[in-house]
Amino acid sequence: MNDIVYHGSNNGNIKELVAHTSTHQKKCIYATPYRIVALLFIGKGNGDLDTCIGNFDGKLGIVERREGVFDALYNHDGYLYELDGSSFNHYDYLWSKEVISFLESIKPLKKIYIPNVWEEILKEEKLGNIDVMRYPERPKEMPLDNSDLIPKYIAFEKKGLKGAVGDLLRVYPELASRVEEAYPEYFSDEKNHIAVK
């Protein structure tokens, strides 16, 4: 693995990173060998419900799912933490630019203050290191109505990430009928039915 990996956060007081259970249902610590990718994860928000981060046509990109999301997520300061990469590895179930460690906790080697995360992302865009797709721009495989999130969040819920579908419907209530069609058993549970009304 790389000697150094990065973890992005809006918390400047991290003395040690502690493992937590992720969407992959594994207790681990996430990081990335790529500084620009760590910057993208500093954003305060709803994760995949706000943006789509991935490789599009062979290049790193970030997609704004709703107007104004980029400003809300990134127009503030943040922190990059450099970590010893020796315990981090990539696994097939991870995104290509992610690595994880199964240690219980890791102390950062260094903390880097970022005065404005959005300005840093725009610098990387100008250098050609990332495609920044502002709403409504998006790759051809991604629908404008964000319905690509439906199977993903249903899968999260079925794998035990309780509340995933509720989170999806809180941000995108207009998808409710399509979620109900795809996952009727979710709506047959009265507490879920009430939660999304």
C-alpha positions, 0 to 999 in steps of 0.5 A, a space after each residue: 500500500 502507499 506510504 501515506 494515505 489521506 482522510 478528509 474531515 470537517 473536524 479539526 480536532 481528531 486525535 485518532 480515527 476510530 473504526 466504525 461500521 460502514 455501508 459495507 457492514 465492516 468495522 473499519 477506517 476509510 482513507 484514500 491514496 489520492 489527496 483530491 479524493 480526500 478533499 471530496 469527502 470533507 463535505 458536510 451533507 448527505 453523502 451519495 444523496 447529494 453528489 455522485 463521486 466516481 470514475 466517468 469515462 476513465 476520469 475522476 468526477 463529481 456530480 452535483 445531484 441538486 442545485 446548490 449542493 456544491 456550495 453547501 457542501 464545500 464552501 467552508 474550511 476543512 482538514 486533510 489528515 495524513 495517515 500511515 498507509 501500511 495497514 490500509 488495503 484495497 478490496 474488490 467491494 470498495 470503490 477503486 480509489 478507496 482503501 480501508 484499515 481494520 485497526 481499531 484506531 489510528 493516530 494521524 501523522 499530520 493535519 493539513 488545514 484547508 481554508 476553503 475546500 471548494 477553492 481547492 477542488 476548483 484548482 484541481 479542476 483547472 489542472 484537469 485532475 477532476 471533472 466537476 459536473 454542476 447541476 444539471 450536467 451529468 454523465 449519460 448513464 446517470 438519470 436527472 431524476 436521481 432514480 439511480 439511487 433507488 436500487 442502491 438504497 434498497 440494497 443498503 436497507 436489505 443488508 442491514 443499514 436500517 434507515 437508508 430508504 427513509 434517508 433517500 425518501 427524506 431527500 427525494 420524496 418524489 421517488 416514493 411511488 417508485 421505491 414502493 413499487 421496487 420494495 413493497 415490503 418496506 412500506 408494509 412495515 407500519 413504522 416505515 410507512 409513517 416515517 416516509 409520509 
